[in-house]
Amino acid sequence: MITIYYHKEKQQWFHNNPSASYTWGVQEIELPFTQNISSTQAFLRLKGEKAGPIVGVLTNKAVLQKLNVKQRPLLELLHHTLQEKGGLLALFAEETMSHHFFEGYCFDGAKKQWIKTTLPLPNVIYNRYPGRKSEIKKLTSLHQKIKSRHIPLFNSAFFSKWKVYQLFSKDPLLSSHLPKTYRLTPEIDIDKLLQKHSSLYFKPINSSKGAGIFRLSSDKHTITYQDHTRKEEFSSLQAIDLPRSAYLIQEAIETQPFKDRRYDLRILAHHKDSGYVISGVGIRHSPYQSITTHTLNGGSISPFQDLEDEVDTSFLSSFVNTCGQVLQKSFPLVEEFSLDMAKSVQGQYYLFEVNAKPMIFDETDIQTQGAKHICNIFYKLTKFLD
């Protein structure tokens, strides 16, 4: 490895080996030399005379403006994990990328804060752009720049929930573990669906973290509407103000409880060698009478060890690998995803959600293992392997 230094006044990174010459970035631009070192430093790997990798983490300006106000534990963890073996992590917004350079925020270990730096175009881009709706509009031109410069784009976009359901429905292993799912259109007969399933979840196509989800349940005389904040009974479906599009309707599965509360398995997965492996499994409990287990909506966390004897880890490993292989055929560079799953009262596993950009796991061991896998993916995609 080599050490590089950042000079704030010159807005440049330098190396300080007078007898060596290095290039860096995807376009192999010369890394300047200086004899004057600074406190802001980073470690890079070497592949011949090439130093790197530079990992660009794509986000938006709103995130960058609050980097030193709001903690970003995943990004700091990735920085430290990458630095242990060599590599520079830099956050950027699509507006800051030019033909040969980009403005990236790097973590300064000495100052324990993110600093703005100028860097050559990265060797790989890790997409953590936070907005599902704005991603398509904002990143079309950036995708063209990235493609023309042959920069690998790791997890290029959010998954389409409907497309994922259609893909998985065609797979012999996966199809039997999916709740029946329908696309909400003005023509769909919700009354008939309620007669068939008795209870349905309505999920916004363009949302995450449980936002906008509600549930309808019917018996002989009433229909019950429930979301995160209220539960109300109606005499008929016509009395409820329902959306007519941009939602998926999913059959509600009665799941096995743990200590009288429903729970989900949150599974973090990464590409490794020729398959996909589990980096960790988290347990999420719903609040009493709640419709989801998301912690943002009052859900809670239990150690996986509490339920380990109830979980078929061998099945989950095979299932996760199959999910990855199917996703890889239809989406570019699927290197990471997470699954929301649960076991029915009959003992059948069901998959409720697949996420291209997993949420932060509060469990340190899961997030640490995930960061190691992600950094190994960076090395693989940039060919800066051991």
C-alpha positions as CSV (number, residue, x, y, z in Angstrom):
1,M,0.0,0.0,0.0
2,I,1.0,3.6,-0.4
3,T,0.0,6.7,1.7
4,I,-1.5,9.7,0.0
5,Y,-2.0,13.2,1.5
6,Y,-4.6,15.9,0.8
7,H,-3.6,19.6,0.7
8,K,-6.7,21.7,1.3
9,E,-5.1,24.9,-0.2
10,K,-4.2,23.2,-3.4
11,Q,-7.3,21.0,-3.4
12,Q,-5.2,18.0,-4.5
13,W,-4.1,14.7,-3.3
14,F,-0.3,13.9,-3.5
15,H,2.0,11.0,-2.8
16,N,5.5,11.6,-1.3
17,N,7.7,8.9,-2.8
18,P,10.3,10.7,-4.9
19,S,11.4,7.6,-6.7
20,A,8.0,6.4,-7.9
21,S,5.3,7.4,-10.3
22,Y,1.7,6.5,-9.9
23,T,-1.6,6.8,-11.7
24,W,-5.1,6.6,-10.3
25,G,-8.8,6.8,-11.1
26,V,-10.6,5.0,-13.9
27,Q,-8.8,7.2,-16.5
28,E,-5.4,6.5,-14.9
29,I,-4.5,10.2,-14.3
30,E,-1.1,10.9,-12.8
31,L,-1.1,11.2,-9.0
32,P,1.1,14.3,-8.2
33,F,4.2,14.2,-5.9
34,T,5.0,16.4,-3.0
35,Q,7.5,16.5,-0.2
36,N,5.2,18.3,2.2
37,I,2.9,15.9,3.9
38,S,-0.3,16.8,5.7
39,S,-2.5,15.4,8.5
40,T,-5.2,14.3,6.1
41,Q,-4.1,11.0,4.6
42,A,-5.4,7.8,3.1
43,F,-4.1,4.4,2.1
44,L,-4.3,3.0,-1.4
45,R,-3.5,-0.4,-2.9
46,L,-1.1,-0.8,-5.8
47,K,-1.5,-2.8,-9.0
48,G,1.8,-2.1,-10.8
49,E,1.9,1.7,-11.0
50,K,-1.9,2.1,-10.6
51,A,-3.0,3.2,-7.1
52,G,-6.6,2.7,-5.9
53,P,-9.3,1.9,-5.9
54,I,-11.3,5.2,-5.7
55,V,-14.9,4.2,-4.7
56,G,-17.5,6.8,-5.5
57,V,-20.6,6.6,-3.3
58,L,-23.5,8.2,-5.2
59,T,-26.0,10.2,-3.1
60,N,-27.7,13.6,-3.4
61,K,-26.8,17.2,-2.3
62,A,-29.1,17.1,0.7
63,V,-27.1,14.2,2.2
64,L,-23.8,15.9,1.5
65,Q,-24.9,19.1,3.1
66,K,-25.6,17.3,6.4
67,L,-22.6,14.9,6.4
68,N,-21.1,16.5,9.5
69,V,-24.4,17.1,11.2
70,K,-26.1,13.7,11.0
71,Q,-24.0,10.6,11.6
72,R,-23.7,8.2,8.7
73,P,-22.6,4.9,10.4
74,L,-22.7,2.7,7.3
75,L,-20.5,5.2,5.3
76,E,-18.0,5.6,8.1
77,L,-17.9,1.8,8.5
78,L,-17.2,1.4,4.8
79,H,-14.5,4.0,4.9
80,H,-12.7,2.3,7.8
81,T,-13.1,-1.2,6.3
82,L,-11.7,0.0,3.0
83,Q,-8.8,1.8,4.6
84,E,-7.7,-1.3,6.4
85,K,-6.8,-2.9,3.1
86,G,-6.4,0.1,0.9
87,G,-8.9,2.2,-1.0
88,L,-10.5,5.7,-0.8
89,L,-14.2,6.2,-0.3
90,A,-15.7,9.5,-1.6
91,L,-19.3,10.6,-1.5
92,F,-20.6,12.7,-4.4
93,A,-23.7,14.0,-6.1
94,E,-24.3,13.6,-9.8
95,E,-24.0,17.3,-10.4
96,T,-20.3,17.4,-9.3
97,M,-19.0,14.9,-12.0
98,S,-17.1,16.5,-14.9
99,H,-15.1,14.8,-17.7
100,H,-12.1,13.9,-15.7
101,F,-12.7,14.8,-12.1
102,F,-15.4,14.9,-9.4
103,E,-16.0,16.6,-6.1
104,G,-16.1,14.0,-3.4
105,Y,-16.4,14.1,0.3
106,C,-13.8,11.8,2.1
107,F,-13.7,11.0,5.8
108,D,-10.7,12.6,7.6
109,G,-9.7,10.2,10.4
110,A,-7.6,12.8,12.2
111,K,-10.4,15.4,12.3
112,K,-13.2,12.8,12.4
113,Q,-15.3,14.6,9.8
114,W,-16.0,14.6,6.1
115,I,-14.0,17.0,4.0
116,K,-14.6,18.1,0.4
117,T,-11.9,17.0,-2.0
118,T,-11.2,16.9,-5.7
119,L,-10.6,13.4,-7.2
120,P,-10.2,11.8,-10.6
121,L,-13.2,9.8,-11.8
122,P,-13.7,6.7,-9.6
123,N,-12.9,3.1,-10.4
124,V,-16.3,2.0,-9.2
125,I,-19.6,3.7,-8.2
126,Y,-21.7,2.4,-5.3
127,N,-25.2,3.7,-5.8
128,R,-26.8,4.9,-2.5
129,Y,-29.0,7.5,-4.0
130,P,-31.9,7.9,-1.5
131,G,-34.9,8.9,-3.6
132,R,-36.8,6.3,-5.6
133,K,-38.9,8.8,-7.5
134,S,-36.2,11.3,-8.2
135,E,-33.5,8.6,-9.1
136,I,-34.9,7.9,-12.5
137,K,-35.2,11.7,-13.4
138,K,-31.9,12.8,-11.9
139,L,-29.6,10.0,-12.9
140,T,-30.4,9.3,-16.6
141,S,-27.6,11.6,-17.9
142,L,-25.2,10.3,-15.2
143,H,-25.7,6.7,-16.3
144,Q,-24.6,7.8,-19.8
145,K,-21.4,9.4,-18.4
146,I,-20.7,6.3,-16.3
147,K,-21.3,3.9,-19.2
148,S,-19.1,5.9,-21.7
149,R,-16.2,5.9,-19.2
150,H,-16.6,2.2,-18.4
151,I,-17.1,2.7,-14.7
152,P,-18.8,-0.3,-13.0
153,L,-22.1,0.9,-11.3
154,F,-22.8,-1.3,-8.3
155,N,-26.6,-1.5,-7.8
156,S,-27.7,0.8,-10.6
157,A,-31.3,1.5,-9.3
158,F,-34.1,0.6,-7.0
159,F,-35.8,-2.6,-8.0
160,S,-39.3,-2.4,-9.5
161,K,-41.5,-4.3,-6.9
162,W,-43.8,-5.5,-9.6
163,K,-41.1,-6.7,-12.0
164,V,-39.4,-8.6,-9.1
165,Y,-42.7,-10.3,-8.3
166,Q,-43.1,-11.3,-12.0
167,L,-39.6,-12.6,-12.2
168,F,-39.8,-14.6,-9.0
169,S,-43.2,-16.0,-10.0
170,K,-41.6,-17.8,-12.9
171,D,-38.9,-19.6,-10.8
172,P,-39.9,-23.1,-9.5
173,L,-38.3,-22.6,-6.1
174,L,-39.2,-19.0,-5.5
175,S,-42.8,-19.0,-6.8
176,S,-44.2,-21.2,-3.9
177,H,-42.9,-18.7,-1.3
178,L,-44.6,-15.6,-2.7
179,P,-47.9,-14.2,-1.3
180,K,-50.3,-13.6,-4.2
181,T,-49.7,-10.1,-5.5
182,Y,-51.7,-7.9,-7.8
183,R,-51.1,-4.5,-9.4
184,L,-53.7,-2.0,-8.4
185,T,-55.6,-0.6,-11.4
186,P,-58.9,1.3,-11.7
187,E,-60.4,-1.9,-13.2
188,I,-59.4,-4.4,-10.4
189,D,-62.2,-5.8,-8.3
190,I,-61.1,-5.4,-4.7
191,D,-64.3,-6.9,-3.4
192,K,-63.5,-10.2,-5.2
193,L,-60.0,-10.1,-3.9
194,L,-61.2,-9.7,-0.3
195,Q,-63.6,-12.6,-0.8
196,K,-60.8,-14.7,-2.0
197,H,-58.1,-13.7,0.6
198,S,-60.1,-12.1,3.4
199,S,-57.1,-9.8,4.2
200,L,-54.9,-7.7,1.9
201,Y,-51.9,-5.4,2.2
202,F,-51.8,-2.3,0.0
203,K,-48.1,-1.2,-0.7
204,P,-47.1,1.9,-2.6
205,I,-45.0,1.0,-5.6
206,N,-42.6,3.9,-5.0
207,S,-42.0,3.8,-1.2
208,S,-39.8,2.1,1.3
209,K,-39.5,1.6,5.1
210,G,-43.1,0.7,5.4
211,A,-44.4,4.2,4.3
212,G,-47.9,4.3,3.0
213,I,-48.8,0.7,3.7
214,F,-52.3,-0.2,4.9
215,R,-54.3,-3.3,5.4
216,L,-58.0,-4.2,4.6
217,S,-59.7,-7.2,6.3
218,S,-63.2,-8.4,5.8
219,D,-65.7,-10.5,7.6
220,K,-69.4,-11.0,6.9
221,H,-70.5,-7.5,8.0
222,T,-67.6,-5.1,8.1
223,I,-64.4,-4.2,6.4
224,T,-61.5,-3.1,8.7
225,Y,-59.0,-0.5,7.5
226,Q,-55.7,-0.3,9.4
227,D,-52.5,1.7,8.8
228,H,-49.7,2.8,11.1
229,T,-51.8,5.4,13.0
230,R,-55.4,4.2,12.9
231,K,-57.8,1.3,12.8
232,E,-61.4,1.8,11.6
233,E,-64.4,-0.3,10.6
234,F,-66.6,0.4,7.6
235,S,-69.9,-1.1,6.4
236,S,-68.7,-1.4,2.8
237,L,-65.7,-0.9,0.6
238,Q,-67.3,2.1,-1.1
239,A,-67.1,4.0,2.2
240,I,-63.3,3.9,2.2
241,D,-61.3,6.4,0.2
242,L,-58.9,4.0,-1.6
243,P,-56.1,4.8,-4.1
244,R,-56.7,3.6,-7.7
245,S,-53.1,3.2,-8.9
246,A,-49.4,3.2,-8.0
247,Y,-50.0,0.4,-5.4
248,L,-49.5,-3.3,-5.2
249,I,-52.0,-5.5,-3.4
250,Q,-50.5,-8.4,-1.5
251,E,-52.3,-11.3,0.1
252,A,-51.9,-11.1,3.9
253,I,-50.1,-14.2,5.3
254,E,-50.8,-15.2,8.9
255,T,-47.3,-15.6,10.3
256,Q,-45.9,-17.4,13.3
257,P,-45.7,-15.2,16.4
258,F,-42.9,-14.9,18.9
259,K,-43.9,-13.9,22.4
260,D,-47.4,-13.1,21.0
261,R,-46.0,-10.6,18.5
262,R,-45.5,-11.1,14.7
263,Y,-41.9,-10.9,13.5
264,D,-40.0,-10.7,10.2
265,L,-36.6,-11.9,9.1
266,R,-34.5,-9.2,7.6
267,I,-31.8,-10.9,5.5
268,L,-28.7,-9.0,4.2
269,A,-27.1,-10.7,1.1
270,H,-24.1,-10.1,-1.0
271,H,-22.5,-11.5,-4.2
272,K,-19.5,-13.7,-3.4
273,D,-17.6,-15.8,-6.0
274,S,-20.2,-17.3,-8.3
275,G,-23.2,-17.1,-5.9
276,Y,-24.9,-15.0,-3.2
277,V,-24.3,-15.4,0.5
278,I,-26.1,-14.2,3.7
279,S,-24.2,-11.5,5.6
280,G,-26.6,-11.6,8.5
281,V,-30.2,-12.2,9.6
282,G,-32.0,-9.6,11.8
283,I,-35.3,-10.2,13.7
284,R,-37.8,-7.4,13.6
285,H,-40.9,-7.5,15.9
286,S,-44.1,-5.5,15.2
287,P,-45.7,-3.4,17.9
288,Y,-48.8,-4.9,19.3
289,Q,-51.6,-4.7,16.7
290,S,-49.3,-3.1,14.2
291,I,-49.3,-3.9,10.4
292,T,-45.5,-3.8,9.9
293,T,-42.3,-4.6,11.8
294,H,-40.3,-1.5,10.7
295,T,-38.5,0.1,13.6
296,L,-39.4,3.6,12.2
297,N,-43.0,2.6,12.9
298,G,-42.4,1.3,16.4
299,G,-41.0,-2.1,15.6
300,S,-38.3,-3.6,17.8
301,I,-35.2,-5.8,17.4
302,S,-34.3,-9.2,18.9
303,P,-31.0,-11.1,18.7
304,F,-31.1,-13.7,16.0
305,Q,-30.0,-16.2,18.6
306,D,-33.5,-15.9,20.2
307,L,-35.0,-17.6,17.2
308,E,-32.1,-19.4,15.7
309,D,-33.6,-22.9,16.5
310,E,-36.8,-21.9,14.7
311,V,-35.1,-20.9,11.5
312,D,-34.0,-23.2,8.7
313,T,-30.7,-21.5,7.8
314,S,-29.9,-24.1,5.2
315,F,-33.1,-23.3,3.3
316,L,-32.6,-19.6,3.6
317,S,-29.0,-19.9,2.2
318,S,-30.3,-21.7,-0.8
319,F,-33.3,-19.4,-1.2
320,V,-31.1,-16.3,-1.0
321,N,-28.7,-17.6,-3.6
322,T,-31.6,-18.4,-6.0
323,C,-33.0,-14.9,-5.5
324,G,-29.6,-13.4,-6.4
325,Q,-29.2,-15.5,-9.5
326,V,-32.7,-14.6,-10.8
327,L,-32.2,-10.9,-10.1
328,Q,-28.8,-10.9,-11.8
329,K,-30.4,-12.0,-15.1
330,S,-32.6,-8.9,-15.3
331,F,-30.8,-6.2,-13.3
332,P,-27.2,-5.0,-14.0
333,L,-24.5,-5.7,-11.4
334,V,-26.7,-7.0,-8.5
335,E,-24.1,-7.2,-5.8
336,E,-26.2,-6.6,-2.7
337,F,-29.8,-6.8,-1.6
338,S,-32.0,-7.5,1.4
339,L,-35.1,-9.7,1.9
340,D,-38.0,-9.3,4.2
341,M,-39.4,-12.8,5.0
342,A,-41.5,-14.6,7.6
343,K,-42.8,-18.1,8.4
344,S,-46.5,-18.8,8.2
345,V,-48.4,-20.6,11.0
346,Q,-48.2,-23.7,8.7
347,G,-44.4,-23.4,8.7
348,Q,-44.0,-22.1,5.1
349,Y,-41.5,-19.3,4.4
350,Y,-42.8,-16.3,2.6
351,L,-41.0,-13.5,0.9
352,F,-42.6,-10.0,1.3
353,E,-40.0,-7.6,-0.1
354,V,-36.7,-7.4,-1.9
355,N,-34.6,-4.3,-1.5
356,A,-31.8,-3.2,-3.8
357,K,-30.5,-0.7,-1.3
358,P,-30.7,-2.3,2.1
359,M,-31.5,-0.1,5.2
360,I,-28.9,0.2,7.9
361,F,-28.9,-2.8,10.2
362,D,-28.7,-1.9,13.8
363,E,-26.9,-5.2,14.6
364,T,-23.2,-4.3,14.5
365,D,-22.1,-7.8,13.6
366,I,-24.4,-7.9,10.5
367,Q,-23.3,-4.4,9.3
368,T,-19.6,-5.3,9.9
369,Q,-19.9,-8.5,7.9
370,G,-21.8,-6.7,5.2
371,A,-19.2,-4.0,4.9
372,K,-16.4,-6.6,4.5
373,H,-18.4,-8.2,1.7
374,I,-19.0,-4.9,0.0
375,C,-15.4,-3.9,0.1
376,N,-14.4,-7.2,-1.4
377,I,-16.9,-6.5,-4.2
378,F,-15.2,-3.1,-4.8
379,Y,-11.8,-4.9,-5.2
380,K,-13.3,-7.5,-7.5
381,L,-15.1,-4.9,-9.8
382,T,-11.9,-2.7,-10.0
383,K,-9.5,-5.6,-10.2
384,F,-7.5,-4.4,-7.2
385,L,-7.5,-7.9,-5.8
386,D,-5.0,-9.4,-3.3
